[in-house]
Amino acid sequence: MAKNLQGAQEEFIQRLTYFYYYMAYLGLPIKFHSYYRGGEEQNRLFAEKKTKARAGESSHNYGLAVDYHFQDGGWDVPKSHWERGDMVARYVGLESGIGYDDANHIQLPGWKLWKSTYSY
């Protein structure tokens, strides 16, 4: 039996909660931003060359991704902070964008499977 998109979003939020508290426990408190993006916003960011994905091509469009930064230092932190974020993301069952130069991005693995449950 397939889950619906809402179920995936709930699972993602639960894993994000673990990620948030684990990072704080490690002394690296974070702030989330850019959770859900509608199609118009996604296309605007694409036109501004701030993303490589058009509407429907980003995990943000399905509520299955979030970007984050560190409370102390924002984005201007040592690479080890992002590496720790990647490690924690994997530990709680998420994927980070560190491997494709988008270290502040985390998403639910397999998010593309949910595309068929949602339409623009």
ZALOPA-323828 format. One record per residue (C-alpha): residue number from 1; x, y, z. Coordinates in Angstrom, 1 decimal, always signed. Example, Ala and Ser with C-alpha at 12.3 -4.5 7.8 and 13.67 -1.06 7.14 Angstrom:
ZALOPA-323828
<num->1 xx->+12.3 yy->-4.5 zz->+7.8>
<num->2 xx->+13.7 yy->-1.1 zz->+7.1>
END
This chain:
ZALOPA-323828
<num->1 xx->+0.0 yy->+0.0 zz->+0.0>
<num->2 xx->+1.5 yy->+3.3 zz->-1.1>
<num->3 xx->+1.7 yy->+6.3 zz->+1.3>
<num->4 xx->+0.2 yy->+9.6 zz->+0.3>
<num->5 xx->+2.3 yy->+12.8 zz->+0.0>
<num->6 xx->+1.0 yy->+14.0 zz->+3.3>
<num->7 xx->+2.4 yy->+10.9 zz->+5.0>
<num->8 xx->+5.8 yy->+11.5 zz->+3.4>
<num->9 xx->+5.7 yy->+15.1 zz->+4.6>
<num->10 xx->+4.9 yy->+14.0 zz->+8.1>
<num->11 xx->+7.8 yy->+11.5 zz->+8.0>
<num->12 xx->+10.1 yy->+14.2 zz->+6.7>
<num->13 xx->+9.1 yy->+16.6 zz->+9.5>
<num->14 xx->+9.7 yy->+13.9 zz->+12.1>
<num->15 xx->+13.2 yy->+13.3 zz->+10.7>
<num->16 xx->+13.9 yy->+17.1 zz->+10.6>
<num->17 xx->+13.0 yy->+17.3 zz->+14.2>
<num->18 xx->+15.6 yy->+14.7 zz->+15.0>
<num->19 xx->+18.1 yy->+16.5 zz->+12.9>
<num->20 xx->+17.4 yy->+19.8 zz->+14.6>
<num->21 xx->+17.8 yy->+18.5 zz->+18.1>
<num->22 xx->+20.8 yy->+16.3 zz->+17.3>
<num->23 xx->+22.7 yy->+19.3 zz->+15.8>
<num->24 xx->+21.9 yy->+21.3 zz->+18.9>
<num->25 xx->+23.1 yy->+18.5 zz->+21.1>
<num->26 xx->+26.4 yy->+18.6 zz->+19.2>
<num->27 xx->+26.7 yy->+22.3 zz->+19.9>
<num->28 xx->+25.8 yy->+23.3 zz->+16.4>
<num->29 xx->+22.4 yy->+24.9 zz->+16.6>
<num->30 xx->+20.7 yy->+25.6 zz->+13.3>
<num->31 xx->+17.8 yy->+27.5 zz->+11.8>
<num->32 xx->+15.6 yy->+26.1 zz->+9.0>
<num->33 xx->+14.5 yy->+28.2 zz->+6.0>
<num->34 xx->+13.1 yy->+27.6 zz->+2.6>
<num->35 xx->+10.9 yy->+24.6 zz->+3.3>
<num->36 xx->+8.1 yy->+24.5 zz->+0.7>
<num->37 xx->+8.4 yy->+26.4 zz->-2.6>
<num->38 xx->+5.5 yy->+26.8 zz->-5.0>
<num->39 xx->+5.9 yy->+26.5 zz->-8.7>
<num->40 xx->+6.0 yy->+30.2 zz->-9.4>
<num->41 xx->+8.7 yy->+30.8 zz->-6.8>
<num->42 xx->+10.7 yy->+27.8 zz->-8.0>
<num->43 xx->+10.6 yy->+29.1 zz->-11.6>
<num->44 xx->+11.6 yy->+32.6 zz->-10.4>
<num->45 xx->+14.6 yy->+31.2 zz->-8.6>
<num->46 xx->+15.5 yy->+29.2 zz->-11.7>
<num->47 xx->+15.3 yy->+32.3 zz->-13.8>
<num->48 xx->+17.6 yy->+34.1 zz->-11.4>
<num->49 xx->+20.0 yy->+31.2 zz->-11.6>
<num->50 xx->+19.7 yy->+30.5 zz->-7.8>
<num->51 xx->+18.6 yy->+26.9 zz->-8.4>
<num->52 xx->+19.1 yy->+24.3 zz->-11.2>
<num->53 xx->+15.5 yy->+23.0 zz->-10.9>
<num->54 xx->+12.3 yy->+24.2 zz->-12.5>
<num->55 xx->+8.9 yy->+23.8 zz->-10.9>
<num->56 xx->+8.2 yy->+20.2 zz->-10.2>
<num->57 xx->+11.9 yy->+19.2 zz->-10.3>
<num->58 xx->+12.8 yy->+20.2 zz->-6.8>
<num->59 xx->+12.1 yy->+18.3 zz->-3.6>
<num->60 xx->+11.1 yy->+21.7 zz->-2.1>
<num->61 xx->+8.1 yy->+21.7 zz->-4.4>
<num->62 xx->+6.7 yy->+18.7 zz->-2.5>
<num->63 xx->+7.5 yy->+19.8 zz->+1.0>
<num->64 xx->+10.2 yy->+17.2 zz->+1.2>
<num->65 xx->+13.3 yy->+19.4 zz->+1.5>
<num->66 xx->+14.5 yy->+22.3 zz->+3.6>
<num->67 xx->+17.6 yy->+24.5 zz->+3.7>
<num->68 xx->+19.3 yy->+25.4 zz->+6.9>
<num->69 xx->+22.1 yy->+27.6 zz->+8.3>
<num->70 xx->+23.9 yy->+27.8 zz->+11.6>
<num->71 xx->+22.7 yy->+30.1 zz->+14.4>
<num->72 xx->+26.3 yy->+31.1 zz->+15.0>
<num->73 xx->+27.9 yy->+32.1 zz->+11.7>
<num->74 xx->+25.0 yy->+31.5 zz->+9.2>
<num->75 xx->+26.5 yy->+30.1 zz->+6.1>
<num->76 xx->+30.1 yy->+31.3 zz->+6.8>
<num->77 xx->+31.2 yy->+28.4 zz->+9.0>
<num->78 xx->+34.0 yy->+25.9 zz->+8.7>
<num->79 xx->+33.5 yy->+23.0 zz->+6.2>
<num->80 xx->+33.5 yy->+20.7 zz->+9.2>
<num->81 xx->+30.1 yy->+22.1 zz->+10.3>
<num->82 xx->+28.5 yy->+21.1 zz->+7.0>
<num->83 xx->+30.2 yy->+17.7 zz->+7.1>
<num->84 xx->+28.8 yy->+17.2 zz->+10.6>
<num->85 xx->+25.4 yy->+18.2 zz->+9.2>
<num->86 xx->+25.7 yy->+15.6 zz->+6.4>
<num->87 xx->+26.6 yy->+12.9 zz->+8.9>
<num->88 xx->+23.7 yy->+13.8 zz->+11.2>
<num->89 xx->+21.3 yy->+13.9 zz->+8.2>
<num->90 xx->+22.3 yy->+10.4 zz->+7.1>
<num->91 xx->+22.0 yy->+9.2 zz->+10.7>
<num->92 xx->+18.4 yy->+10.3 zz->+11.0>
<num->93 xx->+17.5 yy->+9.0 zz->+7.5>
<num->94 xx->+17.8 yy->+12.1 zz->+5.4>
<num->95 xx->+20.1 yy->+13.2 zz->+2.5>
<num->96 xx->+22.2 yy->+16.3 zz->+2.4>
<num->97 xx->+23.2 yy->+18.3 zz->-0.7>
<num->98 xx->+26.9 yy->+18.3 zz->+0.3>
<num->99 xx->+27.8 yy->+16.0 zz->-2.5>
<num->100 xx->+26.5 yy->+18.4 zz->-5.2>
<num->101 xx->+27.7 yy->+21.7 zz->-3.7>
<num->102 xx->+24.5 yy->+22.5 zz->-1.8>
<num->103 xx->+25.6 yy->+21.6 zz->+1.7>
<num->104 xx->+22.8 yy->+23.6 zz->+3.4>
<num->105 xx->+20.1 yy->+21.5 zz->+1.7>
<num->106 xx->+18.5 yy->+18.3 zz->+3.2>
<num->107 xx->+15.7 yy->+16.2 zz->+1.8>
<num->108 xx->+13.8 yy->+13.0 zz->+2.2>
<num->109 xx->+15.5 yy->+10.1 zz->+0.3>
<num->110 xx->+13.5 yy->+8.9 zz->-2.6>
<num->111 xx->+11.4 yy->+12.1 zz->-2.8>
<num->112 xx->+11.0 yy->+11.7 zz->-6.6>
<num->113 xx->+8.7 yy->+8.7 zz->-5.9>
<num->114 xx->+6.2 yy->+11.1 zz->-4.5>
<num->115 xx->+6.0 yy->+13.2 zz->-7.6>
<num->116 xx->+3.1 yy->+11.1 zz->-9.0>
<num->117 xx->+1.0 yy->+11.9 zz->-6.0>
<num->118 xx->+1.0 yy->+15.6 zz->-6.5>
<num->119 xx->+0.3 yy->+17.8 zz->-9.5>
<num->120 xx->+0.8 yy->+21.5 zz->-10.3>
END
